Amino acid sequence: MASPVEQFLLFGDSITQQSGGGFAGPLQDAYIRRLDVVNRGFSGYNTKMALKVLPNIIPSPDHARIRFLFIFFGANDASLPDAPNRQHVPIDDFKHNLETIVEHPLIVAHKPRIILVAPPPLNEHAIKLAFPNEKLARVAATTKAYADATCEVGVKLGVPVINLWTAFMARAGWTVAALKDDPLPGSMSLVPNDALAELLSDGLHFTSAGYKIVFEEVMKVIAEKWPDQLPESLQTVFPLWNDKAAWDTFDAVASGTQS
């Protein structure tokens, strides 16, 4: 028998794994007693690894229903091919992997509302500061290409995409028109960008301000695509403590006197 509380499943890498206080927590607060927010973020994972573990983290619809699926990969896939972290996934393979995740039979069985998330900018200065003796494993321009690739997958599959790259850049005061040419903000060839430093704690992972943008963008997509699924539009799964009519119905169903 399926759980009466459906899931808002977050599937991603360390940025998702570490989102408890800044994004997953606020999302849980927003949907409390309406949807269970389940964090399946895995530090260091790329899309190749995600596909391998997917069968082990997606429940059967008979056990728990996934109403929303948040898919956020790319930061590790975009590592340079010769980076010592060995997380690189070629961009065409990355796109194919994203498509395979979205169209995986175990996911399709739930018919979830899917939100793809494109990776944000990098702050190469902060990464270099943290690892001064190591060659950069990631660069701003490559991450931009993987963000664009995520958007392409979204268009192809008809799935909404939160483009964190443009959202973060907008917060940093840059427009799409101003970002057509290299070097990009965050790269070592430009002076450090204070706005990016406020959003990225170590050049890659998010500060609370960065996670706030994720939360705002997710709620914006839901409001635009599925307004009936906003928290205030959903009933609580179990009765409120002082709702006598709801408790009468609940007791009747529990006792078998009402079907």
C-alpha positions as CSV (number, residue, x, y, z in Angstrom):
1,M,0.0,0.0,0.0
2,A,1.4,3.4,-1.0
3,S,2.2,6.0,1.6
4,P,-0.5,8.6,1.7
5,V,2.1,11.4,1.6
6,E,3.5,11.8,-1.9
7,Q,7.2,12.8,-2.5
8,F,9.0,15.9,-3.8
9,L,12.2,14.1,-4.7
10,L,15.5,16.0,-5.0
11,F,18.1,14.1,-7.1
12,G,21.5,15.6,-7.6
13,D,25.1,15.9,-6.5
14,S,26.7,17.6,-3.5
15,I,25.0,20.9,-4.2
16,T,21.7,19.1,-3.5
17,Q,23.1,17.0,-0.7
18,Q,24.2,20.1,1.2
19,S,21.0,22.0,0.6
20,G,19.2,21.2,3.9
21,G,19.4,24.6,5.5
22,G,19.1,26.8,2.4
23,F,16.8,25.0,0.0
24,A,15.6,21.5,1.0
25,G,14.6,22.8,4.4
26,P,12.6,25.8,3.2
27,L,11.0,23.5,0.6
28,Q,10.1,21.1,3.3
29,D,8.6,23.9,5.4
30,A,6.6,25.1,2.4
31,Y,5.1,21.6,1.8
32,I,4.9,20.3,5.3
33,R,2.1,17.8,5.7
34,R,1.4,18.1,2.0
35,L,4.4,16.4,0.3
36,D,7.5,14.7,1.8
37,V,10.6,16.4,0.5
38,V,13.2,13.6,0.1
39,N,16.9,14.6,-0.5
40,R,18.8,12.2,-2.7
41,G,21.8,14.4,-3.3
42,F,25.1,12.4,-3.7
43,S,28.4,14.2,-3.3
44,G,30.8,13.8,-6.2
45,Y,28.2,12.2,-8.5
46,N,27.9,12.9,-12.2
47,T,25.1,11.7,-14.5
48,K,26.8,8.5,-15.3
49,M,26.9,7.6,-11.6
50,A,23.3,8.9,-11.1
51,L,22.0,6.4,-13.7
52,K,23.7,3.5,-11.9
53,V,22.1,4.3,-8.6
54,L,18.7,5.4,-9.9
55,P,17.1,1.9,-9.7
56,N,18.0,1.9,-6.0
57,I,16.5,5.2,-5.0
58,I,13.3,5.4,-7.0
59,P,10.5,3.7,-5.0
60,S,7.8,1.6,-6.6
61,P,4.6,3.6,-7.1
62,D,3.0,0.9,-4.8
63,H,5.3,2.1,-2.0
64,A,5.5,5.8,-2.5
65,R,4.4,8.2,-5.2
66,I,6.7,10.9,-6.6
67,R,4.7,14.0,-7.5
68,F,7.7,16.2,-8.2
69,L,11.2,15.2,-9.4
70,F,14.0,17.8,-9.2
71,I,17.0,16.8,-11.2
72,F,20.2,18.8,-10.7
73,F,23.5,17.5,-12.2
74,G,26.2,19.0,-14.4
75,A,28.7,20.6,-12.0
76,N,30.8,17.4,-11.8
77,D,30.1,16.3,-15.4
78,A,31.6,19.7,-16.5
79,S,35.0,18.9,-14.9
80,L,37.8,19.1,-17.4
81,P,38.7,15.9,-19.2
82,D,42.2,15.8,-17.6
83,A,41.1,16.8,-14.1
84,P,42.4,14.6,-11.4
85,N,38.8,14.2,-9.9
86,R,37.9,12.0,-12.9
87,Q,34.3,13.2,-12.8
88,H,34.2,14.5,-16.4
89,V,31.4,13.3,-18.7
90,P,31.5,14.4,-22.4
91,I,28.8,16.9,-23.1
92,D,26.9,14.7,-25.6
93,D,27.0,11.8,-23.1
94,F,25.8,14.3,-20.4
95,K,22.8,15.2,-22.5
96,H,22.0,11.6,-23.3
97,N,22.3,10.7,-19.6
98,L,19.9,13.5,-18.6
99,E,17.4,12.3,-21.2
100,T,17.7,8.7,-20.0
101,I,17.1,9.8,-16.4
102,V,13.9,11.8,-17.4
103,E,12.6,8.9,-19.5
104,H,13.6,6.1,-17.3
105,P,10.7,3.6,-16.9
106,L,11.0,3.7,-13.1
107,I,10.4,7.4,-13.2
108,V,7.8,7.4,-16.0
109,A,5.8,5.0,-13.8
110,H,5.2,7.9,-11.4
111,K,4.2,10.4,-14.0
112,P,6.0,13.1,-12.0
113,R,6.2,16.8,-12.6
114,I,9.9,17.1,-13.5
115,I,12.1,20.1,-13.0
116,L,15.6,20.1,-14.6
117,V,18.2,22.4,-13.1
118,A,21.1,23.8,-15.1
119,P,24.4,24.3,-13.2
120,P,25.3,27.8,-12.0
121,P,28.5,29.8,-12.8
122,L,31.8,29.1,-11.2
123,N,34.1,31.4,-9.3
124,E,37.5,30.2,-10.4
125,H,39.2,32.7,-8.0
126,A,37.6,31.1,-4.9
127,I,38.4,27.6,-6.2
128,K,42.1,28.6,-6.8
129,L,42.2,30.1,-3.3
130,A,41.0,26.9,-1.8
131,F,43.4,24.7,-3.8
132,P,46.4,27.1,-4.7
133,N,48.7,24.3,-5.7
134,E,46.4,22.4,-8.0
135,K,45.3,22.9,-11.6
136,L,41.7,24.0,-11.9
137,A,39.4,21.0,-12.4
138,R,36.6,23.2,-13.6
139,V,36.4,26.5,-15.6
140,A,33.6,29.0,-16.1
141,A,33.3,28.6,-19.8
142,T,32.9,24.8,-19.7
143,T,30.3,25.0,-17.0
144,K,28.3,27.5,-19.1
145,A,28.3,25.0,-22.0
146,Y,26.8,22.3,-19.7
147,A,24.2,24.8,-18.5
148,D,23.3,25.4,-22.1
149,A,23.2,21.7,-22.7
150,T,20.7,21.2,-19.8
151,C,18.4,23.8,-21.4
152,E,18.6,22.0,-24.7
153,V,17.5,18.8,-23.1
154,G,14.6,20.6,-21.4
155,V,13.4,22.0,-24.7
156,K,13.8,18.6,-26.5
157,L,11.8,16.8,-23.8
158,G,9.3,19.5,-23.0
159,V,10.5,19.7,-19.4
160,P,10.9,23.1,-17.6
161,V,14.5,24.1,-16.8
162,I,15.7,26.4,-14.0
163,N,18.7,28.0,-15.5
164,L,20.8,28.8,-12.5
165,W,23.6,30.0,-14.6
166,T,21.5,33.0,-15.9
167,A,19.8,33.4,-12.5
168,F,23.1,33.7,-10.7
169,M,24.6,36.0,-13.3
170,A,21.5,38.2,-13.2
171,R,22.0,38.6,-9.5
172,A,25.6,39.5,-10.2
173,G,24.4,42.2,-12.5
174,W,25.2,40.6,-15.9
175,T,22.7,40.3,-18.7
176,V,22.6,37.5,-21.3
177,A,23.6,40.0,-24.0
178,A,26.6,41.0,-22.1
179,L,27.8,37.4,-21.6
180,K,28.1,36.3,-25.2
181,D,31.9,36.8,-25.3
182,D,34.7,35.4,-23.2
183,P,36.0,35.9,-20.6
184,L,33.1,35.2,-18.4
185,P,32.5,36.5,-15.0
186,G,34.1,34.2,-12.5
187,S,37.1,33.3,-14.7
188,M,40.6,34.0,-13.6
189,S,41.2,36.5,-16.5
190,L,38.7,38.9,-14.9
191,V,38.8,40.6,-11.5
192,P,36.9,38.7,-8.8
193,N,33.1,39.3,-8.9
194,D,31.8,40.2,-5.4
195,A,28.2,39.1,-6.3
196,L,29.4,35.6,-7.2
197,A,31.4,35.4,-4.0
198,E,28.2,36.1,-2.1
199,L,26.4,33.2,-3.8
200,L,29.2,30.6,-4.0
201,S,30.8,29.6,-0.7
202,D,33.9,28.0,-2.3
203,G,33.5,28.8,-5.9
204,L,31.3,25.8,-6.6
205,H,28.9,25.1,-3.7
206,F,26.2,27.6,-2.5
207,T,25.9,30.0,0.3
208,S,22.5,30.5,1.9
209,A,21.9,33.4,-0.6
210,G,22.6,31.0,-3.5
211,Y,20.2,28.4,-2.1
212,K,17.6,31.1,-1.7
213,I,17.7,31.7,-5.4
214,V,17.1,28.0,-6.0
215,F,14.1,28.0,-3.8
216,E,12.7,31.1,-5.4
217,E,13.2,29.7,-8.9
218,V,11.6,26.4,-8.0
219,M,8.5,28.1,-6.6
220,K,8.4,30.3,-9.7
221,V,8.3,27.3,-12.0
222,I,5.6,25.6,-10.0
223,A,3.5,28.8,-10.0
224,E,3.9,29.1,-13.8
225,K,3.5,25.4,-14.8
226,W,1.4,23.9,-12.0
227,P,-0.3,26.6,-10.0
228,D,-2.6,24.0,-8.4
229,Q,0.5,22.4,-6.8
230,L,1.6,25.4,-4.9
231,P,1.6,24.7,-1.1
232,E,-1.4,26.9,-0.4
233,S,-3.4,25.1,-3.1
234,L,-2.9,21.7,-1.5
235,Q,-4.8,20.2,1.4
236,T,-2.9,18.7,4.3
237,V,-2.8,14.9,4.0
238,F,-4.0,14.3,7.6
239,P,-6.7,16.4,9.3
240,L,-5.8,19.5,11.2
241,W,-6.1,19.0,14.9
242,N,-9.2,21.3,15.2
243,D,-11.0,20.2,12.0
244,K,-13.9,18.2,13.4
245,A,-15.5,17.4,10.0
246,A,-12.2,16.1,8.7
247,W,-11.7,14.0,11.7
248,D,-15.2,12.5,11.4
249,T,-14.4,11.5,7.8
250,F,-11.0,10.2,8.8
251,D,-12.5,8.1,11.6
252,A,-15.2,6.7,9.3
253,V,-12.6,5.7,6.7
254,A,-10.3,4.2,9.3
255,S,-13.2,2.1,10.8
256,G,-14.4,0.9,7.4
257,T,-17.8,2.6,7.7
258,Q,-17.0,4.9,4.7
259,S,-15.2,3.9,1.5
